[in-house]
Amino acid sequence: MKPLDVANCSTDIPVQSPNKSLWSAETPAIAIVDPDEQARADAARLCERGGYRVLQFASGEEFLGAEPSDRVSCIVLDVSTPDRQGIEVLRRMAERRTAPPVIVLTGQADIGLVVEAMKLRAIDLIEKPYQPESLLGAVARAQVSARQIDLAWQTRREAAELVEHLTKRQQQVLQGIARGEPNKIIAWKLGLSVRTVESYRAQVLARLRARNSTDAVRIAIAAGLIGGALYALGHR
């Protein structure tokens, strides 16, 4: 496969010279996973010209084994290798509650591979050889997606921490509230008096710092209390 000729990239592509002295382990990085050394180096050089910090991996196995401590905001992943290491990386990322967005590179337009990659939540698929602006555009979109993932996870985490501080009984009342059940139904299900449920409801709103029941429901859903366990936290 002919590698991308980064040296002859169109001057119309908006790039900036990276100031690597400002980079640290806290600077979001683009992880490029490609067994083709030349293609990997070309993609890395292109992303660096776009102002991104880059980590390079020669195989999916190397990437998974490294578990990079650097904050990876996007993975550029070649999946066209016969050993299917790229697909395995995609599968492992899809199994995680939070994982950086993945841009898939492939040397051939294989419909089956495209479908499999999309089912495993790849956000973009680019066929080699590609135009530089195609990769830079995909990376830029991935950065937006990564920020949205971070924000969503932060919201879930904060909600889970609030719910975790409720007693078991308060959580049960909150579940009833989230299901839209009136106090008398919650009371009947829990074997409590209506007045006791009213008291628990007031306690729940206060502990969640919720202005009303609608806020409490949003927190319960974000925390994963409805339809599953709390996100990353155990029940008390």
ZARO-770151 format. One line per 8 residues: number of its first residue (from 1); their letters; for each residue y, z, x of N, C-alpha, C, CB. Coordinates in steps of 0.2 Angstrom, whole numbers. Atoms other than C-alpha are relative to their C-alpha. Glycine has a CB too. Layout:
N
NUM	A	Y:Z:X:Y:Z:X:Y:Z:X:Y:Z:X | ...
% end
This chain:
236
1	MKPLDVAN	-6:0:4:0:0:0:6:0:4:0:6:-5 | -6:0:-4:17:-5:7:4:6:-1:4:-6:-1 | -4:-6:1:27:11:10:7:-2:-1:0:4:7 | -7:1:1:44:13:4:5:0:6:3:6:-5 | -4:1:-6:57:7:16:7:4:-1:2:-7:1 | -6:-4:1:70:21:15:6:-2:4:-2:8:2 | -6:2:-5:80:15:30:4:-6:-3:-3:-3:6 | -4:5:3:85:0:19:1:1:-7:-4:-7:1
9	CSTDIPVQ	-1:-1:7:88:9:3:7:-2:-2:0:8:-1 | -6:3:2:102:2:-7:6:5:1:0:-2:-8 | -5:-4:-1:119:9:-3:3:2:-7:6:-3:4 | -2:-2:6:122:10:-22:-3:7:-2:-1:-5:-5 | 3:-7:2:111:26:-23:4:5:2:-7:0:3 | -4:-6:-2:121:42:-24:-4:5:4:3:3:-6 | 4:-5:-4:115:52:-9:5:4:4:-4:-3:5 | -5:-4:-4:123:66:1:-4:3:6:2:6:-4
17	SPNKSLWS	3:-2:-6:120:72:19:-2:8:-1:4:-1:6 | 2:-7:1:110:89:17:2:4:6:-7:0:-1 | -2:-5:-5:117:104:26:-5:5:0:7:3:-2 | 6:-4:0:101:111:31:1:8:3:-5:-3:5 | -2:-6:-2:110:126:39:1:5:-6:6:0:4 | -1:-5:6:113:133:21:-6:1:-4:5:-4:-4 | 6:0:4:95:131:16:-4:7:2:-5:-6:1 | 4:-6:-2:84:147:15:-6:0:-5:4:6:-1
25	AETPAIAI	6:0:4:68:152:7:2:1:-8:-4:6:2 | -2:-1:7:78:155:-9:3:-7:-3:6:5:-1 | -2:6:3:84:137:-10:-6:-4:-3:3:-4:6 | 6:4:3:73:127:-22:-2:-6:4:3:-2:-7 | 3:5:-4:62:115:-14:-4:-5:-4:-5:3:6 | 5:6:3:53:98:-18:-6:0:4:4:-7:0 | 6:0:-3:35:99:-14:-3:-7:0:-5:5:-2 | 3:6:0:28:82:-9:-7:0:2:5:-5:4
33	VDPDEQAR	8:0:-2:9:80:-9:-2:-7:0:-3:5:-6 | 2:6:0:3:64:-3:-4:-1:7:6:-5:0 | 4:0:-6:-11:60:9:2:-6:5:-7:-2:-2 | -3:6:-4:-2:44:15:6:3:4:2:-6:-4 | -5:-3:-4:8:51:30:7:-4:0:-2:0:7 | -7:4:0:21:36:30:3:1:-7:-2:-7:2 | -3:-1:7:23:37:11:3:7:-1:-5:-2:-5 | -2:-7:1:25:56:12:7:1:3:-5:5:2
41	ADAARLCE	-6:-1:-4:38:55:26:6:-4:-3:-1:-3:7 | -6:4:3:48:41:17:2:4:-6:-3:-7:-2 | -2:-4:6:48:51:1:4:6:1:-6:2:-5 | -3:-6:-2:53:67:10:7:-2:2:-4:3:5 | -6:2:-3:67:58:19:5:-2:-6:-1:-6:5 | -5:2:5:74:50:3:2:6:-4:-4:-4:-5 | -2:-6:4:74:67:-6:5:4:4:-6:4:-2 | -5:-4:-5:83:75:9:6:-3:0:-3:1:7
49	RGGYRVLQ	-7:4:0:96:61:8:3:2:-7:-1:-7:1 | -3:-1:6:98:66:-10:2:7:0:-5:-1:-6 | -2:-7:0:102:84:-5:-5:5:-1:6:1:-4 | 6:-4:2:85:92:-8:-3:3:6:-5:-3:-5 | 5:-3:-5:75:104:3:-7:-2:-2:1:8:1 | 6:3:1:58:97:5:-6:3:4:0:-8:2 | 6:-3:-3:40:104:9:-5:-6:-1:-2:7:-4 | 5:5:0:27:92:14:-7:2:0:1:-5:5
57	FASGEEFL	7:-2:-1:8:93:11:-4:-6:0:-2:4:-7 | 4:6:-1:-5:81:16:-6:-1:-5:-3:0:7 | 5:1:5:-17:84:2:1:6:-6:-7:1:3 | 0:-5:6:-19:93:-15:-3:7:3:-4:-2:-6 | 3:-6:-3:-31:106:-6:5:4:4:-6:-2:4 | -4:-4:-4:-18:110:7:6:3:-4:3:-5:5 | -5:-3:4:-5:113:-6:-2:6:-4:3:-6:-6 | 3:-6:4:-16:124:-17:-2:6:5:-6:-2:-4
65	GAEPSDRV	2:-5:-4:-22:133:-2:7:4:3:-4:-2:6 | -6:-3:-3:-4:136:5:4:5:-5:5:-5:2 | -4:-4:5:3:143:-12:7:2:3:-4:7:-1 | -6:0:-4:20:140:-4:5:6:-3:4:-6:-1 | -4:-6:2:31:156:-5:7:-2:-2:0:6:5 | -6:3:1:46:145:-5:1:-2:-8:2:-6:4 | -1:2:7:53:142:-23:0:-7:-1:7:3:-2 | 1:7:1:46:125:-28:3:-1:-7:-7:-2:1
73	SCIVLDVS	-3:2:7:57:117:-42:-3:-6:-2:7:0:1 | 3:6:3:47:101:-43:-5:-2:5:6:-5:0 | 5:3:-4:31:93:-36:0:-7:-1:-7:4:-2 | 1:7:0:30:75:-32:-7:-1:3:5:-4:5 | 7:-1:-1:11:72:-32:-3:-7:-1:-3:5:-5 | 4:6:1:0:57:-28:-6:1:-2:0:-4:8 | 7:-1:3:-15:56:-39:-5:-6:1:1:2:-7 | 4:6:0:-22:39:-34:-6:1:5:4:-5:2
81	TPDRQGIE	6:0:-4:-35:46:-21:-6:1:-3:2:7:5 | 6:0:3:-53:44:-24:-3:7:-1:-5:-4:4 | 3:-7:1:-57:63:-22:3:4:-6:1:4:7 | -4:-3:6:-45:67:-37:3:6:2:-5:0:-5 | -3:-6:-2:-37:81:-27:7:0:-4:1:0:7 | -7:0:4:-20:76:-36:-1:2:-7:3:-7:0 | 1:-2:7:-28:78:-53:-2:7:0:-6:-4:-3 | 2:-7:0:-35:95:-48:6:4:1:-5:1:6
89	VLRRMAER	-7:-3:0:-17:100:-43:3:1:-7:4:-3:5 | -3:0:7:-11:95:-60:-4:4:-5:-1:-8:-3 | 4:-4:5:-25:104:-69:2:7:2:-8:-1:1 | -2:-7:-2:-21:120:-59:7:2:-2:-1:1:8 | -7:-2:2:-3:119:-63:0:1:-8:5:-6:2 | 0:-1:7:-7:116:-81:-2:6:-3:-3:-6:-3 | 3:-7:2:-17:132:-82:5:6:0:-6:1:4 | -5:-5:-1:-2:142:-77:5:1:-6:4:-1:7
97	RTAPPVIV	-5:0:5:10:149:-89:7:-3:2:1:8:-2 | -6:3:-3:24:144:-78:-2:-4:6:6:5:1 | 2:4:-6:23:130:-65:6:-5:0:-7:-3:-1 | -6:5:-1:36:118:-58:-2:-7:-3:1:-1:7 | 1:7:2:37:101:-66:-3:-5:5:6:-3:-3 | 3:4:-4:26:88:-59:2:-8:-1:-8:1:0 | -1:8:0:31:69:-55:-7:-3:3:6:-2:4 | 6:3:-2:15:59:-53:1:-7:3:-5:-1:-5
105	LTGQADIG	0:7:-4:14:44:-40:-7:-3:0:3:1:7 | 7:3:0:0:32:-42:1:-7:3:-3:-1:-7 | 0:7:-3:-4:16:-32:-2:-5:-5:-5:0:6 | 2:5:5:-11:7:-48:1:3:-7:-7:-1:1 | -1:-2:7:-7:7:-66:-7:0:-4:5:-6:-4 | 6:-2:4:-23:15:-73:1:3:-6:-5:4:5 | -2:-3:6:-21:18:-91:-4:7:-1:-2:-4:-6 | 4:-7:1:-35:32:-91:4:5:4:-7:-1:2
113	LVVEAMKL	-3:-5:-5:-26:40:-76:7:2:-3:1:-3:7 | -7:-1:3:-9:39:-85:-1:5:-6:3:-6:-3 | 1:-4:6:-16:47:-101:-2:7:2:-6:-3:-4 | 2:-7:-3:-25:61:-91:6:4:3:-5:-1:5 | -6:-4:-3:-9:65:-81:5:3:-5:4:-5:5 | -4:-2:5:1:66:-97:-3:6:-4:2:-6:-4 | 3:-5:3:-11:77:-105:0:7:4:-8:-1:-2 | 0:-6:-5:-10:89:-90:8:1:1:-3:-2:6
121	RAIDLIEK	-7:-1:0:9:89:-93:4:-2:6:1:8:0 | -5:3:-5:16:78:-79:6:-3:-4:-4:-6:3 | -6:2:4:34:74:-84:2:-7:1:5:5:2 | -2:7:-1:35:57:-76:-6:-3:4:7:0:4 | 5:4:-4:24:44:-68:3:-6:3:-6:-2:-5 | -4:5:-4:30:32:-55:-6:-4:4:5:2:5 | 5:4:-3:19:17:-49:3:-2:7:-2:-6:-4 | -2:3:-7:20:13:-30:-1:-7:0:-4:4:6
129	PYQPESLL	-6:-2:-4:29:4:-22:6:1:-6:2:-5:5 | -5:-1:5:44:11:-31:7:-1:3:-1:7:-3 | -7:0:-2:63:9:-31:2:7:2:4:-4:-5 | -3:-7:-2:72:24:-22:3:3:-6:5:-1:5 | -3:-4:6:82:27:-38:-4:2:-5:5:-5:-3 | 5:-3:5:67:29:-48:-3:7:2:-6:-5:0 | 2:-6:-2:61:43:-38:5:6:0:-3:0:7 | -6:-4:0:78:51:-36:2:2:-8:6:-3:3
137	GAVARAQV	-2:-2:7:81:50:-55:-5:4:-3:0:-7:-4 | 5:-5:3:64:58:-59:1:7:3:-7:-3:2 | -1:-7:-3:68:72:-47:6:3:-3:1:-1:8 | -6:-3:3:85:75:-55:-2:2:-7:5:-5:0 | 2:-3:6:77:76:-72:-5:6:0:-4:-6:-4 | 5:-5:-1:63:87:-65:4:7:1:-4:-1:6 | -4:-6:-1:77:99:-59:3:3:-7:6:-2:5 | -2:-2:7:84:100:-77:-6:4:-3:3:-5:-4
145	SARQIDLA	6:-3:3:66:104:-83:-1:6:3:-5:-5:0 | 1:-6:-3:64:117:-70:4:6:-2:0:-1:8 | -5:-5:2:80:126:-75:-2:3:-7:7:-2:0 | 2:-2:7:74:126:-93:-6:4:0:-1:-7:-4 | 6:-4:-1:57:133:-88:2:7:2:-5:-4:4 | -2:-7:-3:65:147:-78:4:4:-6:5:-1:6 | -4:-3:5:77:151:-93:-5:2:-5:5:-4:-3 | 5:-2:5:62:151:-105:-4:6:2:-4:-6:-2
153	WQTRREAA	4:-5:-3:52:162:-94:4:7:0:-3:-2:7 | -4:-6:-1:66:174:-91:1:3:-7:7:-1:3 | 0:-2:7:68:175:-110:-6:4:-3:2:-5:-5 | 6:-3:2:50:179:-113:-1:6:4:-6:-5:1 | 1:-6:-4:49:191:-99:4:6:-3:2:-1:7 | -4:-5:3:64:201:-106:-2:3:-7:7:-2:0 | 2:-2:6:57:201:-123:-6:4:0:-1:-6:-5 | 6:-4:-1:40:207:-117:1:7:2:-5:-4:5
161	ELVEHLTK	-2:-7:-3:48:221:-108:2:5:-5:5:0:6 | -3:-4:6:57:227:-124:-6:2:-4:5:-4:-4 | 6:-2:4:41:226:-134:-5:5:3:-3:-7:-2 | 5:-4:-4:31:234:-121:2:8:-1:0:-2:7 | -3:-7:1:42:250:-123:-1:3:-7:7:0:2 | 2:-2:6:37:251:-141:-7:4:0:0:-5:-6 | 7:-3:0:23:263:-146:-5:-5:-4:1:7:-4 | 5:4:3:7:255:-153:2:-1:-8:-7:3:1
169	RQQQVLQG	-1:0:7:12:260:-171:6:-4:-1:1:7:-3 | -7:4:1:30:252:-169:-2:-7:1:5:3:5 | 2:7:-1:22:236:-162:-4:-2:-7:-5:-1:6 | 3:2:6:11:236:-178:5:-2:-5:-5:5:-2 | -5:1:5:26:238:-189:4:-7:2:5:6:0 | -3:6:-2:35:224:-179:-4:-6:-2:2:0:8 | 5:6:2:20:212:-182:1:-1:-7:-7:2:2 | -1:1:7:22:215:-200:7:-3:-2:-1:7:-4
177	IARGEPNK	-7:3:1:41:212:-200:0:-8:2:5:4:5 | 0:7:-2:37:196:-190:-4:-5:-5:-3:-1:7 | 4:4:5:25:190:-203:3:0:-7:-7:3:-1 | -4:1:6:38:192:-216:-2:5:-6:0:-6:-3 | 3:-5:5:29:207:-225:5:5:-2:-6:3:2 | -4:-6:2:39:219:-236:-3:7:2:1:0:-8 | 2:-6:-2:38:237:-232:-6:3:-3:6:5:0 | 6:-3:3:26:242:-245:-7:-4:2:1:-1:-8
185	IIAWKLGL	6:3:-2:13:229:-239:-1:2:7:1:-8:1 | 2:-3:-6:15:235:-221:-2:7:-1:7:0:4 | 2:-7:1:13:253:-227:-7:0:-3:5:3:-5 | 7:0:3:-3:248:-237:-5:-2:6:0:-5:-6 | 4:2:-5:-10:239:-222:-1:6:5:2:-6:3 | 1:-5:-5:-7:253:-210:-1:7:-2:7:1:4 | 2:-6:3:-11:267:-222:6:6:1:-6:3:3 | -6:-4:-1:7:274:-221:4:0:-7:4:-2:6
193	SVRTVESY	-4:0:6:20:279:-234:6:-5:1:3:7:-1 | -5:5:-1:34:266:-237:6:4:4:3:-2:-7 | -6:-3:-4:47:279:-231:-2:0:7:1:7:-3 | 1:0:-7:38:281:-215:0:-7:3:-8:2:1 | 0:7:-3:37:262:-212:8:-2:0:-3:-5:-5 | -7:1:-1:56:262:-216:3:3:6:4:2:-6 | -2:-4:-6:58:275:-202:-2:-4:6:-3:7:0 | 2:4:-6:48:264:-190:4:-6:1:-8:-1:-1
201	RAQVLARL	-4:6:-1:57:249:-194:7:1:3:1:-3:-7 | -7:-1:-3:74:257:-190:-1:2:7:3:6:-4 | 1:-2:-7:66:264:-174:-1:-7:4:-6:4:1 | 1:7:-4:60:246:-169:6:-4:1:-5:-4:-4 | -6:4:-1:77:238:-172:4:3:5:4:0:-7 | -4:-4:-5:85:252:-161:-2:-1:7:0:7:-2 | 3:1:-7:73:250:-147:0:-7:3:-7:2:0 | -1:7:-2:74:231:-147:7:-2:1:-4:-4:-5
209	RARNSTDA	-7:2:0:93:232:-148:1:-6:-4:2:-1:7 | -1:6:5:91:220:-163:5:2:-5:-7:-2:-3 | -5:-1:5:105:218:-175:-3:0:-7:6:-5:1 | 3:0:6:94:214:-189:-8:-2:1:3:-5:-5 | 7:2:-1:76:209:-193:-1:-7:3:-3:1:-7 | 0:7:-3:79:191:-189:0:0:8:6:-4:-2 | 0:-1:-7:83:196:-171:-7:3:2:6:5:2 | 6:-3:-2:68:207:-170:-6:-5:0:-2:6:-5
217	VRIAIAAG	5:5:1:57:193:-176:0:-5:6:0:-4:-6 | -1:5:-6:64:181:-162:-3:4:6:7:-1:1 | 2:-4:-6:60:195:-149:-8:0:0:3:7:0 | 8:-1:1:42:197:-156:-3:-7:2:-2:2:-7 | 3:7:-1:39:178:-155:0:-1:7:3:-5:-4 | -2:2:-7:47:176:-138:-5:4:5:7:2:2 | 4:-4:-4:36:191:-131:-7:-2:-1:1:7:-2 | 7:2:1:20:183:-138:-4:5:-4:-3:-1:7
225	LIGGALYA	4:-5:4:16:198:-149:-3:-3:-6:6:5:-3 | 3:3:5:13:186:-163:-5:-6:2:5:-3:-5 | 5:5:-1:-3:176:-161:-3:0:8:3:-7:0 | 2:-1:-7:-7:183:-143:2:6:3:2:-6:4 | -2:-6:-4:-5:196:-130:7:-1:2:-5:2:5 | -7:0:-3:12:201:-123:-1:-5:7:2:7:2 | -1:3:-6:17:189:-109:0:4:6:6:-5:0 | 0:-3:-7:11:195:-92:0:8:0:5:-2:4
233	LGHR	0:-7:1:11:213:-99:-5:3:-4:7:2:-3 | 5:-3:4:-2:225:-106:3:4:-6:-5:4:4 | -3:-4:6:0:234:-123:-1:8:3:-4:-1:-6 | 0:-7:-1:4:253:-122:-5:3:-5:7:3:0
% end
